[in-house]
């Protein structure tokens, strides 16, 4: 299933919005899940670009602040929705259920899915969300630049989100961070074969134990304070030999820039 999660304000209750992918008895089909496993609590001021995408008030996916009224997320977070109704973006808080910091919430006016997005393997898994209003930037809400190049194999990168902290578990109230390493696509293909494309980027750790999964979908993979990837899919979560898979921002850079330029209500901003 896609790394989408609805978090109800009932302790321990979670529900996926996506249909399950059929299992094959001979070949393990990747579960398109998303959550932080093996991470630690962190504060939104360290990752002020991180947002929570809410559907009818419940956490659905992560995402990234790019301009005061533009959010970057995953196509699979919104492709099953008929429109932006009941979709909001919350920024500025480390907590999902019990925020201790002032948070900002804006409705989504429109979302734009990459025209080449494919549900079969989540290729081109990127979407632009245009907000009805603008976030006020402060220490807890800031934009991030896009990465233009993919780092070398084994480079340390960071993924954040509120997803479940164990496979099949419950989501975290507190924002989580975990450090993983880039896995070259040639090596990652040993896990995912023809499912993997050049628009995807893999990251994990030797032996497993650290990953993104359910509820982290659409959230940021960060390198040198730039947005390198968008949480997309993977087989299970934090499993040995199965790295997490992300939409590669450097490979989608031109589409993101062109789409934002054509639809943003504000001019290009200076990053803080």
N, C-alpha and C positions, 0 to 999 in steps of 0.2 A: 504494500500500500504506500501511497505517497507520504512524504514526511510532513503531513498536515495533522493538526490535532486541535480539537475543541476542548477547552478547559472550563468546566463548570465549577461554580463556587460551592461544590459539594466535596468534602474531603475524600481524596483518593479516587474520584470518579472521572474517567476520561473516555472520550468517544471519538473514533475516527470518522471523518467525513467522506473518505474515499472508499471505493469498492475494493474488496480484496482481489489480489492477482491470483489466478488459478495456479495451483502447484502441479509440477510434473514429477512423477515418481523417479525418473532417471536423471533429470537435470534440474538443479536448484535454481528457480527463477528468482532474481533479485527482488527483495521486498523494498519498496521505495519508502523508507522510513526516515525520521530525523529527530535526534535529541542529543544533548550533551551527556556523554558517559565518561567517567574518570576525570572529571574536572573539579573546579572549586568555586565557591562563592566569589563574586566580584561586585564592583560598584559601577553604576551607570556612568559616573564621571570619567571612568577609564575608557569607556566605549560609548560616548555620547551620540554616536551615529545609530546605535541599535534601537529598533522600535519593536513594538508588539502589534501585530495585525489582529484586530478583533472582528468577529462576526457575531452580530447580535449580542455584543458585550463580552463574548468569550474568546480567549486567546486561540488563534488559528495558526499563525505563522510568524516568523520573524521578518525583518527587512532592514533597509539601510537608508538613512537620511542623505539625500544628495543635494537638494536645494531646499529653501523654506517650504516649497509646496510639491516636491517630487520625492517619491520613495522608490527604491529599487528592491524588487523581491523576485520570487520564482513564479514562472508561468503556472506551474501546477498548483500554486496556492489559490489561484483565482479562475482557472479555466473551467471549473465546474459550476461557477456562479453565472446566473443570467445577467447580472449587472452589479453595479457598486452599492446598491441599496443594502443597508444594514452593515456596511463595512466601514470600520473606522481605524485610525492609526493612533496609538498611544506612545508618547515619547517622554523621556525625562525621569523615569522611575526604575529602580532596580528590582521592584517587586511586581508580581502579577496580581495577586489577590489583596494584599494589605500594603499599599504604597505608603512609605514613610517620607517620601520627598514630593514636592509639588510636581504634578504631571500635566502634560498637555494632550488633548485629544481632538482630532479633526476628522471629519467625514471624508470618505473617498468620493470624489466627483466622477472619476473615470479611470479605468485601467486599460493598458495597452499591452497585449501579449505579443511576443516576438512572432512575426508572420511564419517563421519556419519551425515553430515549436511542434514537437512530435510526442504524443502521449505514450507511444510504445516504449520508448527508452528515455524520455525526458530530454531529448536533444534540444538545444537552444532554449533551455529552461530559464527564461528571463521575462520579467514584466515590469512596466513602468506604471506607478500609481500616481495620479494627479489629485491633489487634495483640494478640498473646498475651504480655502483659507491658507494661512502660512504659520509655520512654527516660529516662535520667538527664540532665537538662539541664546544659550547661556552655557554654564559649565556642564549641564546634563543633557543638552540638546545641541549637537553640532553636526555639520556635514562632513563627508569624507571624499577624498579624491579617488579616481579609478586607477587601478594598476594598468600599465600599458604593456608590460612584459611578464612572462611567466618565470618565476625563479627556478634555480637549478634543483635537481633531484636532492632530496633530504634536507632542503631548507626548512627551518622551523617557521610555522605559521600558526595563527590563532583563530579559533572559532568560538562564537558566543551564542547564547540563547537560553530559553526557559524550558527546553524540552525535557522529556523524561530522563532520569538519571540511571536507568537500567533498562535492558530490552524488555518491553512489555510492562514497564513500571508506570509511575505517575510523574507528572511534570513538576518542575521545581518552582517554588514561589519566588526564589531569589535568582537573579541573573547568574549564569554559570560561564566560566571560561575554561578552555582546554587547549594545550599546545600540542600540535601534531606536526608531521613532516611531509613535505611534498613527495609524492611518488610519481616517477616518470610514467607517461602513458604506456610506453612499451612494456614496462613491468606490470602496470595495473591491468593490462589486457589479459594477463594470466588468470586474473580473477573474474573479469567481466567480458572477455572475448569481443564479439561483434557488437555488444551493447554499448561499448565505449566509443566515443567519437572525439575528434580534435577540438570540439567545443566544450569538452569536459576536462576537469582537472581532479586528480586524486590526492588524498592526504590521509595519513594514518601513522601508526607507530608499530615497530616490530613486536610481534606477539599479541597485538590487539590491546584492548582495554581502554582506549581513548578514541572518542568519535563524536559526531553529531548524529541526532536521530529524531524521533517523533516530537513535533512541536518546534523544532529548530528550522524547519524548511523555510527557505527564502532569506534566512539570516546571513550575516557576513562571515566570510573567511578573510582574515586580515594579514597583510604582509607590509612591514615598514609603514604602517599607518595609511595604507591604501586598501581599497576593496579589490581583493584578488579573485574571490569566488563567491558563489551563491549556493547555499546548502540545497542539495538536489535529491540524491538518492544513494542507496547502497544495500548490500545484502545484510539483513539484520542490523546490529549495531555493535561496533567495537569488536567485531569478530576477527580472529587471527586470519591473515591472508586476504581479508576483504576490506580495503580502505574505503573511507567515505568518498562519495563522488560529488563534485561541485560544478556548476556552470562556470566556465572560465571567462572572467570579465575581460582580460586582454583580447580574447577572441571575439567578444561581443561588444567591444569598446565603441566601434563606429556606429553600430545601431543604437546603442544607449545614448551617445552624444547627439546623434541626429534626431532621435525621437524626443529627447528632452528639449533641444533647441526649437523643434517645431511645435511643441505643446506647452512649454513652461510659460507662466504668467510673469516671471521675473527674469532679469538678465543674468548673465553668468556672474557668480559670486566669487569673492576671494575667500579661500579656505583659511580657517583660523589655526 
